Amino acid sequence: MSTHEWTFLLSSFLLGSVPIGYLLCFLIKRRDIRNEGSGNIGATNVLRTLGPAGGAATLLLDFLKGALPVFYGIHHFNSPYLVLAGGAAAILGHMYSPFLKFRGGKGVSTFLGVFAVFHPWSALLFLAGFFAVVLSTRLVSAASLTGVAVVFFIHLFTRVPMISMIVLSLVLLIFFRHRRNINAIIGGTERRIRFGRTSHG
């Protein structure tokens, strides 16, 4: 690999690792988002802590952390594998931020940003699956897992093995990061969201 390609991957990781939710909560309320609600730095927990504006800002900026590296990669490299690897690096940076001692979020917003640029149709179907589940269950975690699973199955049927393997690796990692949510869903204790408010059960 060339220096340009390595720099692209490293820069993608570092961009992804910027902890948007943590920074917003600290700057606005001087509080550590990791000590609030679920302890996650993602948009859902920021919504609970800072309200709709904070949640929306976190969602948008985490989305851009995935979209921008892929946009750059598409315009500078001929390899779709390298471009997707840059997106994967951004997702890994979000999940394992060196700025938070290699802790971070669950990667869903950044994942969506990656595929909104890399393969817009799969991002649209992600949103269709997400909203179908969140409107029927009010479980953001279940909706997020549904969305990423939809993206995997779309790419599985493209019959491009390397792309499918990268997507599968990302999906499995996102499911792993949601393991507590999955246990809570099974146990009936996962937090539900409704009109900006949360409840249990």
C-alpha positions as a Markdown table, in Angstrom:
| # | Residue | x | y | z |
|---|---|---|---|---|
| 1 | Met | 0.0 | 0.0 | 0.0 |
| 2 | Ser | 1.1 | 3.5 | -0.7 |
| 3 | Thr | 1.7 | 6.3 | 1.8 |
| 4 | His | -1.4 | 8.0 | 0.6 |
| 5 | Glu | -3.5 | 4.9 | 1.2 |
| 6 | Trp | -2.1 | 4.4 | 4.7 |
| 7 | Thr | -2.6 | 8.1 | 5.5 |
| 8 | Phe | -6.2 | 7.8 | 4.3 |
| 9 | Leu | -6.9 | 4.8 | 6.6 |
| 10 | Leu | -5.3 | 6.5 | 9.6 |
| 11 | Ser | -7.0 | 9.8 | 9.0 |
| 12 | Ser | -10.3 | 8.0 | 8.7 |
| 13 | Phe | -9.8 | 6.3 | 12.0 |
| 14 | Leu | -8.8 | 9.6 | 13.7 |
| 15 | Leu | -11.8 | 11.4 | 12.3 |
| 16 | Gly | -14.1 | 8.6 | 13.5 |
| 17 | Ser | -12.5 | 8.7 | 16.9 |
| 18 | Val | -13.6 | 12.3 | 17.7 |
| 19 | Pro | -16.1 | 11.8 | 20.5 |
| 20 | Ile | -18.8 | 14.1 | 19.4 |
| 21 | Gly | -21.4 | 13.2 | 22.0 |
| 22 | Tyr | -18.8 | 13.4 | 24.8 |
| 23 | Leu | -17.6 | 16.9 | 23.6 |
| 24 | Leu | -21.1 | 18.3 | 23.2 |
| 25 | Cys | -22.2 | 17.2 | 26.7 |
| 26 | Phe | -19.0 | 18.5 | 28.3 |
| 27 | Leu | -19.1 | 21.9 | 26.5 |
| 28 | Ile | -22.8 | 22.5 | 27.1 |
| 29 | Lys | -23.3 | 21.0 | 30.6 |
| 30 | Arg | -19.8 | 20.3 | 31.8 |
| 31 | Arg | -20.8 | 16.7 | 32.4 |
| 32 | Asp | -19.4 | 13.4 | 31.3 |
| 33 | Ile | -21.9 | 11.7 | 29.0 |
| 34 | Arg | -20.5 | 8.4 | 30.1 |
| 35 | Asn | -21.9 | 9.0 | 33.6 |
| 36 | Glu | -25.4 | 9.8 | 32.2 |
| 37 | Gly | -28.2 | 7.5 | 31.2 |
| 38 | Ser | -26.9 | 4.4 | 29.4 |
| 39 | Gly | -23.3 | 5.7 | 29.5 |
| 40 | Asn | -23.0 | 5.6 | 25.7 |
| 41 | Ile | -21.6 | 8.6 | 23.8 |
| 42 | Gly | -24.1 | 8.2 | 20.9 |
| 43 | Ala | -27.0 | 10.2 | 19.7 |
| 44 | Thr | -29.7 | 8.4 | 21.7 |
| 45 | Asn | -28.1 | 8.9 | 25.1 |
| 46 | Val | -27.2 | 12.5 | 24.1 |
| 47 | Leu | -30.9 | 13.0 | 23.3 |
| 48 | Arg | -31.8 | 11.9 | 26.8 |
| 49 | Thr | -29.2 | 14.2 | 28.3 |
| 50 | Leu | -29.2 | 17.3 | 26.2 |
| 51 | Gly | -32.6 | 17.1 | 24.4 |
| 52 | Pro | -33.5 | 17.0 | 20.7 |
| 53 | Ala | -31.0 | 19.6 | 19.5 |
| 54 | Gly | -28.1 | 17.9 | 21.2 |
| 55 | Gly | -29.2 | 14.5 | 19.9 |
| 56 | Ala | -29.7 | 15.7 | 16.4 |
| 57 | Ala | -26.3 | 17.4 | 16.3 |
| 58 | Thr | -24.6 | 14.3 | 17.6 |
| 59 | Leu | -26.4 | 12.1 | 15.0 |
| 60 | Leu | -25.5 | 14.4 | 12.1 |
| 61 | Leu | -21.8 | 14.8 | 13.1 |
| 62 | Asp | -21.4 | 11.1 | 13.8 |
| 63 | Phe | -23.0 | 10.4 | 10.4 |
| 64 | Leu | -20.5 | 12.8 | 8.7 |
| 65 | Lys | -17.6 | 11.0 | 10.4 |
| 66 | Gly | -18.5 | 8.0 | 8.2 |
| 67 | Ala | -19.6 | 9.8 | 5.1 |
| 68 | Leu | -16.6 | 12.1 | 4.6 |
| 69 | Pro | -13.9 | 9.5 | 4.5 |
| 70 | Val | -15.9 | 7.4 | 1.9 |
| 71 | Phe | -16.6 | 10.6 | -0.1 |
| 72 | Tyr | -12.9 | 11.4 | -0.2 |
| 73 | Gly | -11.9 | 7.8 | -1.0 |
| 74 | Ile | -14.3 | 7.5 | -3.9 |
| 75 | His | -12.7 | 10.6 | -5.5 |
| 76 | His | -9.1 | 9.6 | -4.9 |
| 77 | Phe | -8.9 | 5.8 | -5.1 |
| 78 | Asn | -10.0 | 3.2 | -7.7 |
| 79 | Ser | -10.5 | 0.4 | -5.2 |
| 80 | Pro | -13.9 | 0.0 | -3.7 |
| 81 | Tyr | -12.3 | -2.2 | -1.1 |
| 82 | Leu | -10.0 | 0.5 | 0.1 |
| 83 | Val | -12.8 | 3.0 | 0.1 |
| 84 | Leu | -14.9 | 0.8 | 2.3 |
| 85 | Ala | -11.9 | 0.0 | 4.5 |
| 86 | Gly | -11.6 | 3.8 | 5.1 |
| 87 | Gly | -15.3 | 3.8 | 6.2 |
| 88 | Ala | -14.6 | 0.8 | 8.4 |
| 89 | Ala | -11.7 | 2.6 | 10.0 |
| 90 | Ala | -13.9 | 5.6 | 10.8 |
| 91 | Ile | -16.4 | 3.2 | 12.5 |
| 92 | Leu | -13.7 | 1.5 | 14.5 |
| 93 | Gly | -12.4 | 5.0 | 15.6 |
| 94 | His | -15.9 | 5.8 | 16.8 |
| 95 | Met | -16.1 | 2.6 | 18.8 |
| 96 | Tyr | -12.6 | 2.6 | 20.2 |
| 97 | Ser | -11.6 | 6.3 | 20.4 |
| 98 | Pro | -8.0 | 6.9 | 21.6 |
| 99 | Phe | -9.3 | 10.1 | 23.1 |
| 100 | Leu | -11.5 | 8.1 | 25.5 |
| 101 | Lys | -8.9 | 5.4 | 26.4 |
| 102 | Phe | -10.1 | 3.3 | 23.4 |
| 103 | Arg | -13.7 | 3.4 | 24.5 |
| 104 | Gly | -16.5 | 4.9 | 22.5 |
| 105 | Gly | -19.9 | 4.5 | 20.9 |
| 106 | Lys | -21.7 | 1.7 | 19.1 |
| 107 | Gly | -21.1 | 2.9 | 15.6 |
| 108 | Val | -24.5 | 2.9 | 14.1 |
| 109 | Ser | -24.7 | 6.5 | 13.0 |
| 110 | Thr | -21.2 | 6.4 | 11.5 |
| 111 | Phe | -22.1 | 3.1 | 9.8 |
| 112 | Leu | -25.1 | 4.8 | 8.2 |
| 113 | Gly | -22.9 | 7.6 | 7.0 |
| 114 | Val | -20.5 | 5.2 | 5.4 |
| 115 | Phe | -23.2 | 3.5 | 3.4 |
| 116 | Ala | -25.1 | 6.6 | 2.5 |
| 117 | Val | -22.1 | 7.5 | 0.3 |
| 118 | Phe | -20.8 | 4.0 | -0.5 |
| 119 | His | -24.1 | 2.5 | -1.5 |
| 120 | Pro | -27.0 | 4.9 | -1.0 |
| 121 | Trp | -29.7 | 2.2 | -1.8 |
| 122 | Ser | -28.6 | 0.1 | 1.2 |
| 123 | Ala | -28.7 | 3.2 | 3.4 |
| 124 | Leu | -32.3 | 3.9 | 2.3 |
| 125 | Leu | -33.3 | 0.4 | 3.1 |
| 126 | Phe | -31.4 | 0.7 | 6.5 |
| 127 | Leu | -33.7 | 3.6 | 7.2 |
| 128 | Ala | -36.8 | 1.7 | 6.1 |
| 129 | Gly | -36.0 | -1.1 | 8.4 |
| 130 | Phe | -35.0 | 1.2 | 11.2 |
| 131 | Phe | -38.2 | 3.3 | 11.2 |
| 132 | Ala | -40.4 | 0.2 | 10.8 |
| 133 | Val | -39.0 | -1.3 | 14.0 |
| 134 | Val | -38.6 | 1.9 | 16.0 |
| 135 | Leu | -42.2 | 2.9 | 15.3 |
| 136 | Ser | -43.6 | -0.5 | 16.2 |
| 137 | Thr | -41.4 | -1.2 | 19.2 |
| 138 | Arg | -40.0 | 2.2 | 20.3 |
| 139 | Leu | -36.7 | 0.3 | 20.8 |
| 140 | Val | -33.8 | 2.3 | 19.1 |
| 141 | Ser | -31.3 | -0.5 | 19.7 |
| 142 | Ala | -33.5 | -3.1 | 18.0 |
| 143 | Ala | -34.2 | -0.7 | 15.1 |
| 144 | Ser | -30.4 | 0.0 | 14.8 |
| 145 | Leu | -29.6 | -3.7 | 14.7 |
| 146 | Thr | -32.3 | -4.3 | 12.1 |
| 147 | Gly | -30.9 | -1.6 | 9.9 |
| 148 | Val | -27.3 | -2.9 | 9.9 |
| 149 | Ala | -28.6 | -6.4 | 9.3 |
| 150 | Val | -30.5 | -5.2 | 6.3 |
| 151 | Val | -27.4 | -3.6 | 4.9 |
| 152 | Phe | -25.5 | -6.9 | 5.3 |
| 153 | Phe | -28.1 | -8.9 | 3.4 |
| 154 | Ile | -28.2 | -6.4 | 0.6 |
| 155 | His | -24.4 | -6.7 | 0.1 |
| 156 | Leu | -24.5 | -10.4 | 0.6 |
| 157 | Phe | -26.6 | -10.7 | -2.6 |
| 158 | Thr | -24.2 | -8.5 | -4.6 |
| 159 | Arg | -22.0 | -11.5 | -4.7 |
| 160 | Val | -18.8 | -9.5 | -4.1 |
| 161 | Pro | -17.1 | -11.7 | -1.4 |
| 162 | Met | -14.6 | -9.1 | -0.1 |
| 163 | Ile | -17.3 | -6.4 | 0.3 |
| 164 | Ser | -19.6 | -8.9 | 1.9 |
| 165 | Met | -16.9 | -9.9 | 4.4 |
| 166 | Ile | -16.1 | -6.3 | 5.4 |
| 167 | Val | -19.8 | -5.6 | 5.9 |
| 168 | Leu | -20.3 | -8.8 | 7.9 |
| 169 | Ser | -17.3 | -7.9 | 10.1 |
| 170 | Leu | -18.8 | -4.5 | 10.8 |
| 171 | Val | -22.3 | -5.9 | 11.5 |
| 172 | Leu | -20.9 | -8.5 | 13.9 |
| 173 | Leu | -18.9 | -5.8 | 15.7 |
| 174 | Ile | -22.0 | -3.6 | 16.0 |
| 175 | Phe | -24.0 | -6.5 | 17.4 |
| 176 | Phe | -21.2 | -7.2 | 19.9 |
| 177 | Arg | -21.2 | -3.6 | 21.0 |
| 178 | His | -25.0 | -3.9 | 21.5 |
| 179 | Arg | -24.7 | -7.1 | 23.6 |
| 180 | Arg | -26.1 | -5.4 | 26.7 |
| 181 | Asn | -29.0 | -4.0 | 24.7 |
| 182 | Ile | -29.7 | -7.4 | 23.3 |
| 183 | Asn | -29.8 | -9.0 | 26.7 |
| 184 | Ala | -32.1 | -6.2 | 27.9 |
| 185 | Ile | -34.5 | -6.7 | 24.9 |
| 186 | Ile | -34.7 | -10.4 | 25.7 |
| 187 | Gly | -35.3 | -9.6 | 29.4 |
| 188 | Gly | -37.9 | -6.9 | 28.6 |
| 189 | Thr | -35.9 | -4.1 | 30.3 |
| 190 | Glu | -34.6 | -2.2 | 27.3 |
| 191 | Arg | -35.4 | 1.5 | 27.4 |
| 192 | Arg | -38.0 | 2.6 | 25.0 |
| 193 | Ile | -38.2 | 6.0 | 23.4 |
| 194 | Arg | -41.3 | 8.1 | 22.7 |
| 195 | Phe | -41.6 | 11.8 | 21.7 |
| 196 | Gly | -38.3 | 12.5 | 23.3 |
| 197 | Arg | -39.1 | 10.7 | 26.5 |
| 198 | Thr | -38.0 | 7.2 | 27.7 |
| 199 | Ser | -39.6 | 4.5 | 29.6 |
| 200 | His | -38.9 | 0.9 | 30.6 |
| 201 | Gly | -40.4 | -2.3 | 29.5 |
